[in-house]
């Protein structure tokens, strides 16, 4: 069916390899964090890797309580600032490991004595060699320009790192991830139907909250690059502080709404959007929220952190199906190359 689709089909095996390659490493990193008394995490990545990093921020803060922030490369590469990362766990994420700006900031963090971790799919890449520790995605060559299997591997190893940092006995949760991917793939007929129903829609607002924000941004990216469809993600509470004025009859909204801590927010925004006659596509396991949607895809029920895996796979598959319905080739996004070099 296509390169990106075929690589998604390999994700259960990719996750198993990533777990095997990194279980010991994340425990080593956590032990050194504890030994050095590190209390802060800084994360850096571009594109899909930045989206995975946003999920990691939530994983780490929820599980370990360690405050986590994002490094912006231009502060170093354009403005020449010497940001002090000493005493930080510095996590740099790049599928290729060839991102020049990410490498520049990690190199600065090394000089300042940060504990640096490179997360890449190439152990021989410059970034992998520059980090004190390397978490190997073990995904094999990724041929798809729009990253899918490497993103799922990133979520897996970053979740493992967050668990190790927390010291909580939660690592067994990771072993369910291959099954979560398989559950998502089984939804393909429903996703094809959702794509058929929404193929003539453009200019999507994407809404979610909490740990799902990285997934929402990933959907935004995939709709942009695979289906050439403009989309903008907002956290629900940020959306209510201004962008809510965009809503009128016929506006197109996608809601990612796993049941759990944020269910009340999801029900509230779904109700508001229905009253305003928006076109709403909702992905949820909560039937009440689905009943408020114009189109709905029933998702499996799981804890909110694990939901990032399942929903991410579904978002990738939906983007592929929507691209096909629109007559686009998701394996050949115009103007893009596999490795993007920025400074």
C-alpha positions in Angstrom: 0.0 0.0 0.0 3.0 2.3 0.2 6.3 2.8 2.0 5.0 4.7 5.1 2.1 2.2 5.5 4.5 -0.8 5.2 6.8 0.7 7.8 3.9 1.2 10.2 3.1 -2.5 9.9 6.6 -3.3 11.2 6.1 -1.2 14.4 5.3 -4.1 16.8 8.7 -5.6 15.9 10.4 -2.2 16.1 9.1 -1.6 19.6 10.4 -5.0 20.7 13.9 -4.3 19.4 13.9 -0.8 20.9 13.0 -2.3 24.3 15.7 -4.9 24.1 18.3 -2.4 23.1 17.6 0.2 25.8 16.3 -1.4 29.0 19.8 -1.5 30.5 20.8 1.9 29.2 17.8 3.8 30.7 18.6 2.3 34.1 22.3 3.4 33.8 21.1 7.0 32.9 18.7 7.0 35.8 21.4 5.8 38.2 23.8 8.6 37.1 21.0 11.2 37.4 20.4 10.1 41.0 24.2 10.0 41.8 24.7 13.5 40.4 21.6 14.9 42.0 20.2 16.2 38.7 16.8 17.8 39.2 16.1 19.3 35.7 15.6 18.0 32.2 16.1 19.9 28.9 14.8 18.4 25.7 15.6 19.3 22.1 14.3 18.1 18.7 12.9 19.2 15.4 9.6 18.2 13.7 8.4 14.7 14.6 11.2 14.4 17.2 10.1 17.6 18.8 6.6 16.1 19.1 8.0 13.0 20.7 9.9 15.3 23.1 6.7 17.0 24.1 5.2 13.7 25.0 8.4 12.9 27.0 8.0 16.2 28.9 4.7 15.0 30.2 5.9 11.4 30.8 8.9 12.7 32.9 7.0 15.3 34.9 4.0 13.1 35.7 6.1 10.0 36.6 9.3 11.4 38.1 8.3 15.0 39.1 11.4 16.4 37.3 10.7 19.7 35.7 11.3 19.6 31.9 11.9 22.3 29.4 12.6 22.8 25.8 15.9 24.1 24.3 15.4 26.4 21.2 18.4 25.9 18.9 18.4 29.5 17.6 19.3 30.8 21.0 22.7 29.1 20.5 23.1 29.0 16.7 21.7 32.4 15.8 22.0 34.6 18.9 25.3 33.0 20.2 23.9 32.8 23.8 25.8 30.6 26.2 22.8 28.9 28.1 23.9 27.1 31.2 22.8 23.5 31.0 25.1 22.3 33.8 23.2 20.2 36.3 20.7 19.2 33.6 19.8 15.9 32.0 20.0 17.0 28.3 18.0 14.8 25.9 18.5 15.4 22.2 16.2 13.6 19.8 16.8 13.1 16.1 15.9 10.2 13.8 18.9 10.7 11.6 21.3 12.0 14.2 22.4 14.5 11.6 20.6 17.7 12.7 23.3 20.4 12.8 21.5 22.8 15.2 20.5 20.0 17.6 24.2 18.8 17.6 25.4 22.3 18.3 23.3 22.7 21.4 24.2 19.3 22.7 27.9 20.0 22.2 27.4 23.2 24.2 25.6 21.2 26.9 28.5 18.7 27.0 31.1 21.5 27.6 29.0 22.8 30.5 28.9 19.4 32.2 25.3 18.4 31.4 24.5 14.7 31.4 23.7 14.3 27.7 21.6 11.7 26.0 21.2 11.3 22.2 18.2 9.5 20.9 18.7 8.5 17.3 18.2 5.7 14.8 21.8 5.7 13.7 24.5 4.7 16.3 27.2 6.0 13.9 25.6 9.5 13.5 27.3 12.7 14.8 24.6 13.2 17.5 24.8 9.6 18.7 28.6 9.9 19.1 28.4 13.2 20.8 26.0 12.2 23.6 27.4 10.6 26.8 24.7 8.1 26.4 22.9 6.9 23.2 19.4 5.4 23.1 19.2 3.5 19.9 15.8 3.5 18.2 16.7 0.2 16.5 14.0 0.8 13.9 16.2 -0.1 10.9 16.4 2.2 7.8 13.4 4.4 7.6 12.6 5.0 3.9 9.4 7.0 4.4 10.0 10.8 4.3 7.2 11.3 6.8 8.6 9.6 9.9 6.3 7.0 11.5 8.1 4.0 12.8 11.0 6.0 14.2 8.5 8.3 16.0 6.9 5.3 17.7 10.3 4.0 18.6 11.1 7.5 20.1 8.0 7.4 22.2 8.9 3.9 23.4 12.4 4.7 24.5 11.5 8.1 26.0 8.7 6.5 28.0 11.2 3.9 29.2 13.6 6.7 30.3 10.8 8.5 32.1 9.9 5.3 34.0 13.6 4.6 34.9 13.9 8.2 36.2 10.8 7.8 38.3 12.0 4.6 40.0 8.5 3.2 39.8 7.8 -0.4 38.9 6.0 0.5 35.6 8.4 -0.9 33.0 6.0 -3.8 32.3 3.6 -1.2 30.7 6.1 -0.9 27.8 5.6 -4.6 27.0 2.0 -3.9 26.0 3.0 -1.4 23.3 3.3 -3.9 20.4 -0.3 -5.0 21.2 -1.4 -1.3 21.2 0.0 -0.9 17.7 -1.8 -4.0 16.5 -5.1 -2.7 18.0 -4.6 0.6 16.2 -3.9 -1.2 12.9 -7.1 -3.2 13.3 -9.0 0.2 13.1 -7.9 0.7 9.5 -11.3 0.1 7.9 -12.8 2.7 10.3 -10.0 5.2 9.5 -10.6 4.7 5.7 -14.2 5.5 6.3 -13.4 8.6 8.4 -11.0 9.7 5.6 -13.8 9.2 3.0 -16.2 11.3 5.1 -13.7 14.1 5.6 -11.8 14.1 2.2 -13.5 17.4 1.1 -12.6 19.2 4.3 -9.6 21.5 4.8 -8.2 23.9 7.4 -8.6 21.7 10.5 -8.4 22.8 14.1 -7.0 20.0 16.2 -7.7 19.9 19.9 -6.6 17.8 22.9 -5.0 18.2 26.3 -2.2 16.9 28.5 -0.1 14.0 27.3 -1.9 14.0 24.0 -0.6 17.4 23.0 2.5 15.9 21.3 0.2 13.5 19.4 -2.0 16.4 18.3 1.0 18.3 17.0 2.2 15.1 15.2 -1.2 14.9 13.5 -0.9 18.5 12.5 2.5 17.8 10.9 1.3 14.6 9.1 -1.8 16.4 7.7 0.5 19.2 6.4 3.1 17.0 4.8 1.1 14.0 3.6 -2.3 15.4 2.7 -1.3 19.1 2.0 -4.0 20.1 4.4 -3.6 23.1 6.7 -4.1 22.1 10.3 -3.4 23.9 13.6 -3.2 22.2 17.0 -4.3 23.8 20.3 -4.4 22.6 23.8 -8.1 22.9 24.8 -7.5 25.4 27.6 -5.3 27.6 25.4 -7.9 27.4 22.6 -10.5 28.9 25.0 -8.2 31.9 25.6 -8.7 33.4 22.2 -8.7 31.0 19.2 -12.2 29.8 20.2 -13.3 32.9 18.3 -12.5 31.0 15.1 -15.4 28.6 15.6 -18.5 29.2 13.5 -20.9 26.9 11.6 -19.0 24.5 9.4 -15.5 25.0 10.9 -13.6 21.7 10.9 -12.3 20.3 14.2 -10.5 17.1 15.2 -10.6 16.1 18.9 -8.3 13.5 20.4 -10.1 12.5 23.5 -9.0 9.4 25.5 -11.0 8.9 28.6 -9.3 9.7 31.9 -8.1 12.8 33.7 -9.2 15.2 30.9 -12.6 13.7 30.1 -14.6 16.6 31.5 -12.7 19.0 29.3 -13.2 16.9 26.3 -17.0 16.6 26.9 -17.3 20.3 27.5 -15.5 21.3 24.2 -17.4 18.7 22.2 -20.7 20.0 23.6 -19.8 23.6 22.7 -18.7 22.7 19.2 -21.9 20.8 18.6 -24.0 23.8 19.7 -22.0 26.0 17.2 -22.6 23.5 14.4 -18.9 22.7 13.7 -17.9 19.7 11.7 -16.2 17.5 14.4 -14.2 14.3 13.9 -13.5 12.7 17.3 -11.2 9.9 18.2 -12.2 8.6 21.7 -13.2 5.5 23.7 -15.8 7.6 25.5 -19.2 7.0 23.8 -20.7 10.2 25.3 -18.0 12.3 23.6 -18.4 10.3 20.3 -22.1 10.9 20.4 -21.5 14.7 20.2 -19.3 14.3 17.1 -20.2 14.6 13.4 -17.9 11.7 12.7 -16.4 9.4 15.3 -13.8 6.7 15.6 -14.1 4.4 18.6 -10.7 3.9 20.2 -9.6 1.1 22.6 -9.6 2.1 26.3 -6.2 2.4 28.1 -4.2 4.6 30.5 -3.5 8.1 29.2 0.3 7.6 28.9 0.0 4.4 26.8 -2.7 6.1 24.7 0.1 8.2 23.1 1.2 5.1 21.3 -2.2 3.9 20.1 -3.4 7.3 19.1 -0.2 8.2 17.3 -0.4 5.1 15.1 -4.1 5.9 14.3 -3.2 9.5 13.5 -0.5 8.3 11.0 -2.9 5.9 9.4 -5.6 8.5 9.1 -3.2 10.9 7.5 -2.2 8.3 5.0 -5.9 7.5 4.2 -6.9 11.1 3.9 -3.9 11.8 1.5 -5.0 8.9 -0.7 -8.7 10.1 -0.7 -7.4 13.5 -1.8 -5.4 12.0 -4.6 -2.0 12.7 -2.9 1.0 10.4 -2.5 2.0 10.3 1.2 5.3 8.7 0.3 6.4 11.7 -1.9 5.6 14.9 0.0 6.6 17.8 -2.3 9.6 20.0 -1.4 10.8 17.6 1.4 13.8 15.3 1.8 14.3 12.5 4.3 17.0 14.4 6.2 16.3 18.1 6.8 19.4 20.2 7.6 18.8 23.4 9.5 21.2 25.7 11.5 
